[in-house]
Amino acid sequence: MDDYDTNDWFIVDSSAMKDYLIWIDGVPLEFMSTTDFDTMVRKYADYFVVGWGWTNWRWVIGCSVS
């Protein structure tokens, strides 16, 4: 099966898609910084964890045409 088949088609119900897709912020965005005293170099870091998924997949239907 080819990922670039031009005959394949999909239909999406956008209102149902907005109801059933979910986004989870596991760890909110955190910013950190520190300065090295000897070299006066400042370091920056950020950290976050997210997840996504769906509670129901029936908002999309498609066909793989052969």
Backbone as a chain_set.jsonl record, in Angstrom:
{"seq": "MDDYDTNDWFIVDSSAMKDYLIWIDGVPLEFMSTTDFDTMVRKYADYFVVGWGWTNWRWVIGCSVS", "coords": {"N": [[0.846, -1.169, 0.0], [0.574, 2.19, -0.838], [1.527, 5.32, 0.522], [0.951, 7.599, -0.845], [-1.194, 7.464, -2.588], [-3.381, 8.703, -4.947], [-6.036, 8.13, -5.287], [-7.273, 7.399, -2.928], [-9.639, 8.279, -0.363], [-11.071, 10.409, 2.179], [-13.502, 11.38, 4.607], [-14.429, 13.894, 6.88], [-16.134, 14.694, 9.819], [-16.268, 17.686, 11.07], [-17.343, 18.975, 13.349], [-17.91, 16.851, 15.111], [-15.321, 15.895, 15.324], [-14.059, 17.906, 16.825], [-15.295, 17.447, 19.248], [-14.406, 14.886, 20.027], [-11.598, 14.64, 19.838], [-8.779, 14.847, 21.979], [-6.593, 16.736, 24.103], [-3.939, 16.652, 26.294], [-2.311, 18.236, 28.889], [0.265, 17.067, 30.421], [2.481, 17.829, 32.039], [2.711, 21.132, 32.756], [4.183, 23.865, 30.863], [7.439, 24.629, 31.856], [9.916, 26.94, 32.755], [13.433, 27.313, 33.081], [16.497, 28.643, 34.364], [19.988, 29.343, 34.691], [23.073, 30.719, 35.888], [26.474, 30.476, 35.222], [28.96, 31.07, 37.487], [31.758, 31.36, 37.143], [32.281, 31.622, 34.359], [30.362, 33.345, 33.514], [28.275, 32.572, 31.88], [25.044, 32.159, 30.744], [22.452, 29.816, 31.075], [19.611, 28.318, 29.609], [16.532, 26.544, 29.902], [13.68, 24.57, 29.052], [10.722, 22.671, 29.814], [8.22, 20.274, 29.207], [5.322, 18.143, 29.122], [3.14, 16.533, 26.987], [0.129, 15.037, 25.755], [-1.931, 13.34, 23.356], [-4.972, 12.268, 21.84], [-7.915, 10.316, 21.154], [-11.381, 9.966, 21.967], [-13.325, 8.751, 20.58], [-13.444, 7.403, 17.393], [-15.14, 7.71, 15.278], [-15.63, 9.981, 13.733], [-14.376, 10.221, 11.385], [-14.151, 8.799, 8.15], [-12.99, 6.627, 5.631], [-11.61, 5.421, 2.499], [-9.566, 3.026, 1.001], [-8.632, 2.927, -2.096], [-8.13, 0.515, -4.574]], "CA": [[0.0, 0.0, 0.0], [1.362, 3.407, -0.985], [1.01, 6.457, 1.295], [0.686, 8.73, -1.734], [-2.19, 7.078, -3.576], [-4.277, 9.841, -5.183], [-7.426, 7.682, -5.36], [-7.828, 7.218, -1.587], [-10.428, 9.432, 0.07], [-11.516, 10.461, 3.575], [-14.498, 12.397, 4.945], [-14.311, 14.241, 8.294], [-17.181, 15.505, 10.449], [-15.431, 18.584, 11.866], [-17.934, 19.259, 14.667], [-17.674, 15.664, 15.941], [-13.882, 15.829, 15.553], [-13.745, 18.805, 17.939], [-15.809, 16.849, 20.478], [-13.777, 13.627, 20.391], [-10.148, 14.738, 19.971], [-8.406, 15.377, 23.285], [-5.22, 17.206, 24.307], [-3.67, 16.594, 27.727], [-1.064, 18.814, 29.372], [0.724, 16.254, 31.544], [3.272, 18.754, 32.851], [2.676, 22.441, 32.097], [5.47, 24.416, 30.446], [8.269, 25.167, 32.93], [11.148, 27.577, 32.303], [14.513, 27.294, 34.066], [17.728, 29.296, 33.923], [21.067, 29.403, 35.671], [24.264, 31.437, 35.429], [27.743, 29.956, 35.713], [29.659, 32.189, 38.121], [33.126, 31.515, 36.636], [32.333, 32.034, 32.948], [29.263, 34.286, 33.279], [27.434, 32.03, 30.812], [23.674, 31.912, 31.205], [21.848, 28.652, 30.423], [18.146, 28.306, 29.663], [15.906, 25.257, 29.584], [12.241, 24.46, 29.278], [10.3, 21.286, 29.927], [6.777, 20.052, 29.247], [4.857, 16.83, 28.673], [1.788, 16.598, 26.45], [-0.392, 13.828, 25.146], [-3.126, 13.575, 22.548], [-5.661, 11.047, 21.449], [-9.327, 10.496, 20.844], [-12.293, 9.133, 22.743], [-14.173, 8.067, 19.612], [-12.837, 7.597, 16.076], [-16.18, 7.65, 14.247], [-15.811, 11.263, 13.048], [-13.683, 10.145, 10.096], [-14.337, 7.562, 7.397], [-12.198, 6.699, 4.415], [-11.544, 4.23, 1.662], [-8.314, 2.807, 0.29], [-9.013, 2.455, -3.425], [-7.051, -0.276, -5.174]], "C": [[0.898, 1.241, 0.0], [0.719, 4.543, -0.19], [0.573, 7.607, 0.405], [-0.289, 8.379, -2.848], [-3.205, 8.211, -3.733], [-5.74, 9.431, -5.271], [-8.073, 7.505, -3.99], [-8.586, 8.468, -1.162], [-10.845, 9.274, 1.526], [-12.529, 11.582, 3.733], [-14.428, 12.616, 6.451], [-15.515, 15.075, 8.709], [-16.476, 16.427, 11.447], [-16.033, 18.905, 13.233], [-17.757, 18.069, 15.608], [-16.191, 15.523, 16.259], [-13.488, 16.702, 16.745], [-14.232, 18.247, 19.269], [-14.965, 15.669, 20.948], [-12.256, 13.647, 20.426], [-9.818, 15.364, 21.315], [-6.927, 15.749, 23.3], [-4.996, 17.274, 25.804], [-2.322, 17.243, 28.005], [-0.642, 18.031, 30.606], [1.523, 17.068, 32.541], [3.239, 20.091, 32.129], [4.091, 22.949, 31.796], [6.186, 25.063, 31.622], [9.53, 25.76, 32.315], [12.168, 27.552, 33.434], [15.705, 28.045, 33.494], [18.731, 29.284, 35.064], [22.24, 30.155, 35.052], [25.49, 30.805, 36.068], [28.57, 31.127, 36.234], [31.037, 32.43, 37.499], [33.17, 32.067, 35.217], [31.274, 33.064, 32.59], [28.386, 33.869, 32.085], [26.065, 31.706, 31.407], [23.092, 30.751, 30.391], [20.342, 28.694, 30.641], [17.64, 26.913, 29.303], [14.401, 25.389, 29.777], [11.857, 22.987, 29.213], [8.776, 21.229, 29.94], [6.473, 18.651, 28.739], [3.416, 16.992, 28.211], [1.396, 15.231, 25.899], [-1.63, 14.166, 24.338], [-3.725, 12.232, 22.173], [-7.103, 11.347, 21.119], [-10.138, 9.569, 21.734], [-13.229, 8.346, 21.842], [-13.622, 8.39, 18.224], [-13.874, 7.751, 14.963], [-16.466, 8.975, 13.556], [-15.096, 11.287, 11.697], [-13.969, 8.782, 9.464], [-13.564, 7.713, 6.094], [-12.198, 5.384, 3.671], [-10.193, 4.183, 0.965], [-8.658, 2.145, -1.044], [-7.844, 1.689, -4.028], [-6.999, -0.135, -6.675]], "O": [[1.865, 1.316, 0.757], [-0.5, 4.71, -0.225], [-0.121, 8.511, 0.873], [-0.212, 8.943, -3.939], [-3.82, 8.63, -2.752], [-6.611, 10.298, -5.326], [-9.3, 7.464, -3.895], [-8.228, 9.581, -1.547], [-10.957, 8.161, 2.039], [-12.429, 12.615, 3.072], [-14.374, 11.655, 7.219], [-15.873, 16.041, 8.037], [-16.126, 15.997, 12.546], [-15.286, 19.09, 14.193], [-17.48, 18.263, 16.792], [-15.835, 15.076, 17.35], [-12.679, 16.292, 17.578], [-13.647, 18.54, 20.311], [-14.82, 15.466, 22.154], [-11.662, 12.737, 21.004], [-10.489, 16.299, 21.75], [-6.117, 15.148, 22.596], [-5.785, 17.894, 26.516], [-1.307, 16.85, 27.429], [-1.127, 18.29, 31.708], [1.275, 17.008, 33.745], [3.699, 20.179, 30.99], [5.064, 22.508, 32.407], [5.632, 25.927, 32.303], [10.145, 25.143, 31.445], [11.82, 27.745, 34.599], [15.899, 28.08, 32.278], [18.369, 29.224, 36.239], [22.374, 30.215, 33.829], [25.55, 30.62, 37.284], [28.846, 32.072, 35.494], [31.446, 33.58, 37.342], [34.021, 32.902, 34.909], [31.282, 33.601, 31.483], [27.834, 34.714, 31.38], [25.962, 31.057, 32.448], [23.226, 30.713, 29.168], [19.863, 29.058, 31.715], [18.248, 26.203, 28.503], [13.923, 26.211, 30.559], [12.571, 22.167, 28.635], [8.122, 22.035, 30.601], [7.27, 18.052, 28.017], [2.574, 17.517, 28.939], [2.249, 14.388, 25.619], [-2.301, 15.163, 24.605], [-3.053, 11.201, 22.191], [-7.468, 12.489, 20.839], [-9.656, 8.533, 22.192], [-13.858, 7.383, 22.283], [-13.361, 9.555, 17.924], [-13.497, 7.91, 13.802], [-17.467, 9.082, 12.847], [-15.2, 12.262, 10.952], [-14.022, 7.759, 10.146], [-13.495, 8.803, 5.526], [-12.715, 4.373, 4.147], [-9.736, 5.181, 0.407], [-8.938, 0.948, -1.101], [-6.705, 2.156, -3.999], [-6.145, -0.74, -7.322]]}, "num_chains": 1, "name": "protein.A"}
